[in-house]
Structures are given as C-alpha cells and as structure tokens.
Amino acid sequence: MIYTIVGSFFMLVAILYLYTQTPAPHSFSFNAIYQLHLSYSAQLLVFLAFLLAFAIKIPLFPFHSWQPETYNVSPVQGSMLLAGLMLKMGLYGIIRFLLPLSQQVLYNGSTLVLSIILIGVLYGGIIAITQPNLKKMIAFASLAHVGLIALGLFSNNPYGIEGGILQSFSHGVNIVGFFLCYAVIVKRTNTDSISQLGGIAHQAPRFGIVFMIILLANIALPLTNSFVGEFLILLGLFTANKIIASLAGLTIIIGAVYMLRMYQRIMYGVKQPATEHFADLTLKEMMLFTPILIAIFLIGIYPSFILTMLQNVVH
C-alpha cells in the first residue's frame, strides 16, 4: 500500500502540473490537457512521474518486487482482483496519459523504455521456470505477460496498441481461469507445492481438460484469445524495433517451457499422497469455468468484434 501511494503521489503532482498549464479558468478535462503544447523538458518530467506510478501498479521491472509476495499471501479472490483487474489500471494509464502527452519523449527514448520493460518480461519468464510453488509461478508468469502488453503499448503504433488493449482483456480472462484452477487444486490437496502434486489428470479428467485449455491460452496457442493479442503486439514491436521484437518473441517459448513443465508434473507425474483422492470438477465448478472457456475460444476464433471497436479509437 505504501509503495503504491508513493508512486501515486508523483502521478498526482503531474496531474496538478497539467492543470496549471491549461488556459484559465483551469480545467482537469482530458480535452484541455491533450491540447497543451508542452516543452520537451516538461514532457519528460510528466512522462517520468506517470511512468513511475504505472510501473509500480502494473508492475514493470524493476518496480515489480511487491507482486510475487503479495500474490502469494493474498487469498485467491484477492489475487484474481489484483491480476485480472487492478493492474490493468496502470496499462490504461499508459494509453490515457503517457501516449498522448509524451509523444516527443517516446520518439526519442522508446528504445530505452522498451529495453527496460523487455528485461522484466524475460526475467519473469525465466524465474517462473524455477518456482517450486504454483502460486508464485503464476505471479511471475503474470509479470512476464503484462510486461509484454506494456511493450505493445510503448511500441506506439496502431498494431501494438490494439494488441496491447486486446491482450489486457485476454490476460484478465486467462489469469482468473488460472487462479480458479489453483483454487481447485489447493481446496482438494491443501498444498500448492508442485513437488507434492502429481497424477491428477488420471483421477479428474474434466479438470485436466479445462486446465489444459486455460494453460494453452496462456501460452498463446492459435485459436485461443492470447494468440491474437500477442501476434498484434509482436507485429507492432517489429515495426518499432526488430531486435526487441525478436527477443520479446522468446517469451512465447519460455512460457511454453514453464507452463507445460508445470502441467506435466502436476497432472501426469507420479501420484502423491496429497492427490490420492482428488475429486473431479463439480457442476458448480464447471459453471464457473464455462464463461472463461467461452471467452478464450470466442476471442481466439472471432476477434474482429473487439478489434473493430479498437480500430475506430486507435487509428
């Protein structure tokens, strides 16, 4: 809470500064703020103030250190709220404040900003591979995924921005589905230690199928929702910087490694005492997963109903 408040203080100062720059009588209206012609030095200070607040909120490297521990100690509902909804406010802030107000700064410093974010994307994926606990693995995977979304937004071209917005929604769907799978496992086994889990798919085939679909959506398999968003993000990045786009593409491979490795150990590994009597999904649990599965395939197969809306705004 203290960490977030410190970042938000800088954002508040930036907003008040923009207010004082609007013509008298001063206004907080977005239209009035967007019409300002700020000097480069003013744009830079506003950019840094907003970026600090949003980098903590999202979070982006190197302001991410609160996220894994917070996810780990939060109840599942709190983790869903944080990952699925609240961090998206930081991504929204990039679109609403940074992109319109700091075009000159982004033009001159985009490579530096993209490079720093890219470090966090690769770092999150690599650390996720080594995690012994399922919830911490999800936390670091989420760090990598939201970093990729930020890369798309900071690519500052229509493809990357459209992909970033679409992927923000898709990530919210997928991460909530992942936390639901986590809740099912912990409820039945009282542990999220990957080494203490195994052989679940043999006893709970319905859960095994649902978990696999959500996992494949997280690694951007074609015909799932994340594929569309990540493809547009990488296309936008390739337009902005081919080297960063190539390195960012590695996250798909890294994601497949930690996701499939985790799934193999939990679902098809040797049966453990904790999973000896693992029950399959109930009707109520299937009803919880159904809208998530529908969203995964609907956006993956027919994304144009969202992209059409985005194109009217982004272009």
N, C-alpha and C positions, 0 to 999 in steps of 0.2 A: 504494500500500500504506500509506504514512504517513498519507495523507488519510483512508482508511477506518479505520485504527486510532484516529485522533484521535476520529472520530465514535463508534466502538465503545466508547471509554473512557467517554464520557458515558452510554451505554446501560448499561454495567457498573455505574457509580455508581448509576444509577436502580434497577437490579435489586437491588443490595445495600441501598439505602434501603428498598425494598419488603419485603425480607427482614426487616429490623429492625423493621418495623411489624407483622408478623404476630405472633399470640399465641405466647408461649413454650410449648414449645420452637419456635423459629422454623423456618419452612419456605419452600422455594422452590416449593412446589406451586402450580399455577395456581389451584386451587380456593381455597386460603388467601389468595392475593393478590387474587383477584376479590372476596372478601368484605370487604376493607378498606373503611373509610369515611374517605377522605382529605379533608382540608380543601381549600378552593379553591386556596389558595396552594401546597399540596403537589401537588395535581393539575396545576397549571400548570408547576411545576418538572419533574415527572416527564414531562409532555407534551413540554416543550421538549427535554429530554435524549433521549428516544426519537426525537422528530421529527428532531433533528439527525443521529442515526445513520442513520435510514431515508432521510432526504432525500439524504444522500451516497450511500447504497447504490443507490437506485432508478435514477438520481438525479432530484431535483427542482430546479427553479430556486430560488435562484441557486447551488446546490451541484453543478452539472452539469458544470463545466468540464473535469473529468478524462475524461469519457466519450468525446467525439469523437476525441481524440488516442489514447486507449487502444485504441479500436476500430480506428483507422487503422493502428497499428503492431503490433497483435496478429495472429498467424496466424488464418486463418479459423476453425479449430476453437476457438481461444480466444474469438473474438468471438461464436461461437454459444453457448458456455458462459456467457459474461457476459450476453448479451442474452436468451437463451432460458431460463436457469435462475437464475443467481446474483442478478440484480437482483430476481427475484420474492421473494427472502427479505425484502427491505425492504417489499414490499407485504404479505407475510404478517405481518410485524411490526406493521404498522398494524392489521390485523384482530385479532391476538392480544394486543397490548398497549395501543395508543392508544385504540381504540374502547371496550373495556370499562373502562379505568381513568380516562378523562378525559372523561366524558360532560358534566360541567358546563362544562369549558373549551370543548369542541366546540360546545356550545349557545350560549355567549356569543361565541365567536370564530370560528365556522365561516365567516362571510363573508370575514374577513381571510385565513384559511388558503386558502380556495377561490380567492380573487383572486390570491394569490401563485402558486399552482400554475397557474392559468389563464394567467398571463403566460408561464410556461415552455412551456405547450402551444402557444400562438400563436407564441412566439419560435422554438421548434424547427421548426415547420412552415414559417415564413417563411424561416428560414435554410437549410432543406433545398432550397428552390427555387433558391437561388443557388450551390449547391455544384458545383464542376467535377469532383469525383471521386465515383464511385459509392459507395464505402465510407463516406465522410463523409456523403453524402446519407442512407444507411441509418441512420447513427448519429443524425443529427438527427431523422429520421423516428421512430426508436425513442424518442427523448426526448419527442416530442410524444405518442406513443401511450401510453407508461407514465404520463405526466402526466395523460392523460385517465382512465386506470384509477384513479389516486390521487384524482382529482376524484370519481369514483363512490363510492369507499370513504369519503371525507370528507363526502359528502352525508349520510351517517349515516341512511339509510333503507333498507328491505329491497331495493327495486328497484336502487338504486345499488350496494349491497354485492354483491348477486347478480351484477349486470352486471360489476362490477369483478373478482370472482373468476373468472367465466367468461372475461372478456376477458384475464385474466392467462394462462390456458391457451392461448387462441386466439393471443395475441401471441407466445407461445413457439413455437407451430407455424409461424406466418407468418414470423417473423423468421429462424428456422432455414432455412426454404424460401428466403427472400430471400438469405441468405448462401450457400446452395448454388448459387443462380443466379449470384451474384457469383463463386464459385469456378470455375464452368464457364467464365465469360467470361474471367477472368484466366488460367486454365490454357491457354486457346486463343490469347489475344492478348497476354499479358504486360503488360497495362495495364488500369487502371480509370478512366482519364481519359475522360469522356463525349465530349469533342470528338474523340478518336481512334477512336471506335467508330461503327458505322453499318451498315445493310443486313444485319443478322444474320438476321432472320426469313426472308429470301429463300433463304438457304443452309441454315438449320436450323429448318424449320417446327415440328418436335416441340418443340424448345426454346422457340420463340416462343409456342406454346400454353401450355406449362407455366408459363413466366414470366408470361404474361398472367393466368392463373388466380390465381397467388400475388399478383400485383400487385392484382387486383380484390379479393382477400380483405383485403389491407392497407388498401384504401380503403372497406371495409365495404359491398360490393355485396350486396343482398339474395340470400339462398340461400347465402351464404358465412358462415364462422364468426364473423367480426368484426361482422357486421351485428347479430346477436342481442345480443352483449355491449355494443356501443356504443349500441344502442337502449335497453337497460335502464339504462345509465349516464346517458344524457341524460334519460330519464324520471325517474330518481331525482334528478338535478340540478334538473330543472324543478320537482319537488316542494319542493326545498330553497331554490332561488333562481332565479327565472325569467330574470333578466338574465344571470347567469353561464352558465346552460344555453344561452341563445341565442348567446352569444359562443363557448362551447365547441363548439356545432354548426358553427361556421365551420371548424373543423379538418377536417371531412369534405371541404369544398370545397377548402381549401388542400392537403390530402392528394391529392386528385384532380389538382390542378394539377401538383405536383412529380412525382408518380408517372407520370402519362400523358405529361408533357413529357419525362421521362427515357426512357420506353419508346419514344416516337416517335423520339427522336434516336438511341438505341442500336439499335433493332430495324428501324426503317423509314427512317432517314436515309440519306445518301449513303454508299455502301460506301467504307471506308477501307483503307489498306494492311494494317493490323493484322487486319482481318476478311476479307481476301481469300479465305482458305482455311478459314473457320470450319466445323468439322465438327458435325454434329447429335449429339443425345444418344445415348450407347451404351446397351446393355441394362442394364449395371450402374448407370449413372446414372439410368435410368428407374426401376429398382428402389428407388433412394434417394428419388426424388421421390414414388413411389406412396403410401406411408403418409401423407405430408403432404397430398397431394391428397384422399385418402380422409377425413382428419380435417377438412379445410376444408369439404367438402360434407356430411359426416355431421352435424357440429355445426350447420351452417347450415340444413339441412333438418329435422333431428330433434334439437333441443337439449334436449328435455324429459328425456332420460335423465340429463343432468347437472343441469338446473335442479331436478328433483325432489329430488335429493340435497341441493342447496344450500338449498332452501326448508325442509327439515327442520332445518337448522342455523341459518339466518339469522333465520327468523321467531320 
